[in-house]
Amino acid sequence: MSLDLSLARQVSALEADVGHLKEWQECQAEALERLEARLGQILMWLLGLMGGVTASLILLVINLASGRL
């Protein structure tokens, strides 16, 4: 009888631990989703910046080639 009670307590404790781990995993998944969204915003900002620099360099080369500078 005491063995059954001990096993029941262990199972109950393990179920509680698994529940806590699932909650933690959900929090981590939400944090990763926010991080992914932020990285996407940074990537778009960098691509826009790179496009501006590229356009500026192209215009500089055109101006140098035409002798305007």
Secondary structure, 3 states (H helix, E strand, C coil): CHHHHHHHHHHHHHHHHHHHHHHHHHHHHHHHHHHHHHHHHHHHHHHHHHHHHHHHHHHHHHHHHHCCC
